[in-house]
């Protein structure tokens, strides 16, 4: 589903294009196709409300640096989070996800070829997860790890211990 702004843009182009000498139908359809490819996944659109409901509210620190959720890597990345990062990213106000009530993600199940439909930054609160990137080596994610899953990242996933994590979707 397109945002209201995207729909308004297409409508304006469609109706105003003749004034500017554009081929109305051709250009508006091309723009509509481009905007459709750029729309956000529904989970991403609802993330901000969950964050604010949990007490989050990205703000600037006193020194002018950005605080709150943000992209920290453009590629798949697993690293131990520092306490400063956790605070700066406002991690404890991010929504929480768990495998406890999801049969697909029960311990020992392997999900092959999962493709991320959006970017995600996760902070693992408990459990262990093995990720095998398409064409890569297995990586075990553990409690305290900060993990970046870029959009369109493809991997096989195996839950080794029941998971709970905070997540930021983008």
KOLZALUM-659180 format. One record per residue (C-alpha): residue number from 1; x, y, z. Coordinates in Angstrom, 3 decimals, padded with zeros to 6 digits. Layout:
<rs>
R,NUM,X,Y,Z
...
</rs>
This chain:
<rs>
R,1,000.000,000.000,000.000
R,2,001.321,003.414,-000.932
R,3,001.531,006.270,001.522
R,4,-000.865,009.197,001.175
R,5,002.048,011.354,-000.006
R,6,002.960,008.886,-002.758
R,7,-000.660,008.647,-003.937
R,8,-000.964,012.431,-003.948
R,9,002.244,012.708,-005.987
R,10,000.975,010.266,-008.604
R,11,-002.414,012.007,-008.761
R,12,-000.795,015.415,-009.209
R,13,001.478,014.089,-011.942
R,14,-001.439,012.433,-013.693
R,15,-003.640,015.506,-013.722
R,16,-000.963,018.186,-014.091
R,17,001.281,016.469,-016.625
R,18,-000.527,017.878,-019.693
R,19,000.134,021.396,-018.427
R,20,003.868,020.659,-018.455
R,21,003.789,018.694,-021.707
R,22,004.418,015.205,-020.273
R,23,002.809,012.079,-021.673
R,24,000.356,011.730,-018.803
R,25,-000.470,008.042,-018.796
R,26,003.031,006.756,-019.523
R,27,004.840,008.882,-016.940
R,28,002.316,008.462,-014.131
R,29,002.357,004.665,-014.567
R,30,006.158,004.591,-014.514
R,31,006.240,006.738,-011.387
R,32,003.528,004.620,-009.739
R,33,005.571,001.456,-010.413
R,34,008.688,003.079,-008.912
R,35,006.828,004.268,-005.815
R,36,005.218,000.855,-005.330
R,37,008.664,-000.756,-005.212
R,38,009.717,001.764,-002.540
R,39,006.766,001.295,-000.156
R,40,007.355,000.083,003.352
R,41,006.454,-003.343,004.654
R,42,003.422,-003.157,007.023
R,43,005.608,-004.280,009.943
R,44,007.903,-001.312,009.353
R,45,004.987,001.129,009.172
R,46,003.701,-000.031,012.586
R,47,007.082,-000.125,014.317
R,48,007.225,003.546,015.358
R,49,003.910,003.344,017.250
R,50,005.160,000.326,019.210
R,51,008.372,002.198,020.040
R,52,006.558,005.300,021.281
R,53,004.048,003.170,023.232
R,54,007.010,001.542,025.026
R,55,008.270,004.967,026.134
R,56,010.692,005.588,023.285
R,57,011.200,008.923,021.696
R,58,014.350,009.488,019.696
R,59,016.025,012.690,020.752
R,60,019.361,014.386,020.458
R,61,021.885,014.058,023.231
R,62,023.150,017.224,024.877
R,63,026.242,017.174,022.643
R,64,024.136,017.222,019.438
R,65,024.628,013.565,018.533
R,66,021.630,011.530,017.431
R,67,019.959,009.275,019.998
R,68,017.395,006.601,019.371
R,69,017.052,003.841,016.792
R,70,019.030,004.111,013.577
R,71,020.862,002.007,011.014
R,72,024.328,001.062,012.279
R,73,025.486,-001.120,009.363
R,74,024.522,-001.516,005.704
R,75,025.416,-005.235,005.655
R,76,024.800,-008.335,007.789
R,77,026.700,-007.725,010.993
R,78,026.859,-009.415,014.406
R,79,028.721,-007.835,017.291
R,80,028.608,-007.537,021.040
R,81,026.690,-004.391,021.988
R,82,028.274,-001.973,024.429
R,83,026.273,-000.343,027.221
R,84,026.805,003.038,025.533
R,85,025.335,001.720,022.247
R,86,022.341,000.257,024.058
R,87,021.680,003.611,025.699
R,88,022.347,005.689,022.563
R,89,020.066,003.494,020.440
R,90,017.338,003.516,023.137
R,91,017.195,-000.283,022.778
R,92,015.105,-001.008,025.863
R,93,012.201,000.967,024.379
R,94,012.207,-001.029,021.130
R,95,009.392,-003.571,020.725
R,96,010.125,-007.131,021.867
R,97,009.756,-010.318,019.826
R,98,009.967,-013.900,021.044
R,99,009.892,-017.387,019.547
R,100,008.007,-018.818,022.541
R,101,004.592,-018.678,020.853
R,102,005.656,-019.297,017.249
R,103,005.782,-022.916,016.077
R,104,007.766,-022.019,012.946
R,105,010.523,-020.696,015.209
R,106,010.581,-023.504,017.795
R,107,013.936,-024.828,019.005
R,108,015.573,-027.074,016.409
R,109,013.451,-025.955,013.454
R,110,015.447,-024.752,010.474
R,111,013.990,-022.093,008.203
R,112,015.812,-022.300,004.872
R,113,016.202,-019.370,002.484
R,114,014.469,-016.716,004.600
R,115,014.628,-013.353,002.835
R,116,014.296,-010.200,004.941
R,117,011.531,-008.009,003.434
R,118,012.873,-004.997,005.386
R,119,015.998,-004.003,007.281
R,120,016.194,-004.932,010.954
R,121,018.512,-004.158,013.829
R,122,018.064,-006.592,016.721
R,123,019.415,-006.854,020.242
R,124,019.258,-010.388,021.637
R,125,017.985,-010.485,025.230
R,126,018.066,-014.285,025.577
R,127,018.586,-017.467,023.595
R,128,020.780,-018.501,020.698
R,129,020.227,-018.476,016.951
R,130,022.353,-019.872,014.154
R,131,022.304,-017.867,010.934
R,132,023.830,-019.263,007.754
R,133,024.013,-016.453,005.174
R,134,023.360,-017.573,001.609
R,135,026.817,-018.680,000.423
R,136,028.432,-017.845,003.778
R,137,029.614,-019.401,007.003
R,138,027.354,-020.113,010.021
R,139,027.204,-017.429,012.716
R,140,025.797,-018.062,016.203
R,141,023.981,-015.077,017.701
R,142,023.945,-014.927,021.503
R,143,022.543,-012.856,024.352
R,144,023.970,-009.325,024.206
R,145,024.604,-009.327,020.441
R,146,023.511,-006.478,018.200
R,147,022.584,-007.871,014.771
R,148,021.960,-006.061,011.491
R,149,019.828,-007.851,008.892
R,150,019.770,-005.678,005.756
R,151,016.740,-005.649,003.472
R,152,016.795,-008.604,001.021
R,153,019.323,-010.489,003.208
R,154,018.905,-014.218,002.530
R,155,019.913,-016.895,005.030
R,156,018.926,-020.121,006.742
R,157,017.945,-019.761,010.387
R,158,017.977,-022.344,013.180
R,159,016.796,-021.513,016.699
R,160,019.210,-023.189,019.138
R,161,017.550,-021.797,022.309
R,162,014.242,-019.953,022.657
R,163,014.775,-016.328,021.590
R,164,013.699,-012.960,022.920
R,165,014.961,-009.758,021.331
R,166,014.316,-006.082,020.907
R,167,014.036,-004.980,017.288
R,168,014.144,-001.881,015.140
R,169,012.667,-002.183,011.633
R,170,013.585,000.138,008.792
</rs>
